[in-house]
């Protein structure tokens, strides 16, 4: 005895069988192969472009790293400035404004005269 | 196999002539499988080209030429699934969704010269598409390969890379869901070989 579900399945299978006949294997168009190769080339170009960018970025990163290493090694050339002590630097300094303070320390007789500009004021 | 193993080996090594031969040998079969899976004649060639494009870039991963056909079917299933998922996200109005009046108008515009048999095939295609659109793209492709393409369980095992029992369960569930959708659609009218959709 046939159940209602069996009938449904039979009809479903028939429908799929008819569908197979209704949709045969289509013939490829004349442009199928040229379009396929165009797509392959386009993808290849994209991959090459991406590879080039990656390599460029990598080369830039390596160059930056090398530059950083070189900068770490080279600064020894200007080390004199930093190796002198504060007093040594002051002793070597011949800047004119220091002469003003030198005058404050006193004349040959030990009298305090004060800075030149102060003496000028007093004379007035 | 539609071609010799040696051609597969040559294509795998990067020979474009061998790859051309390979595509020429299989393109019609792949076009047919895709046409029945996606039910959109206008998009079939694009999806088939995507299959061969993926084949071109993955051929070097093929372990041996003996598994070439299941490999190609797997690529076909994946490309069809991608297409169907994309289409699900972007629903379009199809003939099955149109009213009787709209269908008559569309038929008149699109196929004034088409004969009755072609119209019937077109309606059947639309009807099957409307039923299969109610199940998941995964169920749809599996059912198509088994019930319409006629692949054996052994072949499907290789395509899906799962064991027979798991495959049987998946097939049973897919069929049940499709039958449910078919039954629901029959409430609108009888469908089958002896009844027009």
Boltz contact constraints between the chains, C-beta under 6 A:
constraints:
  - contact:
      token1: [A, 8]
      token2: [B, 183]
      max_distance: 6.0
  - contact:
      token1: [A, 11]
      token2: [B, 192]
      max_distance: 6.0
  - contact:
      token1: [A, 12]
      token2: [B, 179]
      max_distance: 6.0
  - contact:
      token1: [A, 12]
      token2: [B, 182]
      max_distance: 6.0
  - contact:
      token1: [A, 14]
      token2: [B, 192]
      max_distance: 6.0
  - contact:
      token1: [A, 14]
      token2: [B, 193]
      max_distance: 6.0
  - contact:
      token1: [A, 15]
      token2: [B, 192]
      max_distance: 6.0
  - contact:
      token1: [A, 16]
      token2: [B, 147]
      max_distance: 6.0
  - contact:
      token1: [A, 16]
      token2: [B, 148]
      max_distance: 6.0
  - contact:
      token1: [A, 18]
      token2: [B, 124]
      max_distance: 6.0
  - contact:
      token1: [A, 18]
      token2: [B, 193]
      max_distance: 6.0
  - contact:
      token1: [A, 19]
      token2: [B, 128]
      max_distance: 6.0
  - contact:
      token1: [A, 20]
      token2: [B, 148]
      max_distance: 6.0
  - contact:
      token1: [A, 22]
      token2: [B, 121]
      max_distance: 6.0
  - contact:
      token1: [A, 22]
      token2: [B, 124]
      max_distance: 6.0
  - contact:
      token1: [A, 22]
      token2: [B, 125]
      max_distance: 6.0
  - contact:
      token1: [A, 23]
      token2: [B, 35]
      max_distance: 6.0
  - contact:
      token1: [A, 23]
      token2: [B, 36]
      max_distance: 6.0
  - contact:
      token1: [A, 23]
      token2: [B, 125]
      max_distance: 6.0
  - contact:
      token1: [A, 25]
      token2: [B, 28]
      max_distance: 6.0
  - contact:
      token1: [A, 25]
      token2: [B, 32]
      max_distance: 6.0
  - contact:
      token1: [A, 26]
      token2: [B, 31]
      max_distance: 6.0
  - contact:
      token1: [A, 26]
      token2: [B, 35]
      max_distance: 6.0
  - contact:
      token1: [A, 28]
      token2: [B, 27]
      max_distance: 6.0
  - contact:
      token1: [A, 28]
      token2: [B, 31]
      max_distance: 6.0
  - contact:
      token1: [A, 36]
      token2: [B, 49]
      max_distance: 6.0
  - contact:
      token1: [A, 36]
      token2: [B, 52]
      max_distance: 6.0
  - contact:
      token1: [A, 39]
      token2: [B, 49]
      max_distance: 6.0
  - contact:
      token1: [A, 39]
      token2: [B, 53]
      max_distance: 6.0
  - contact:
      token1: [A, 40]
      token2: [B, 56]
      max_distance: 6.0
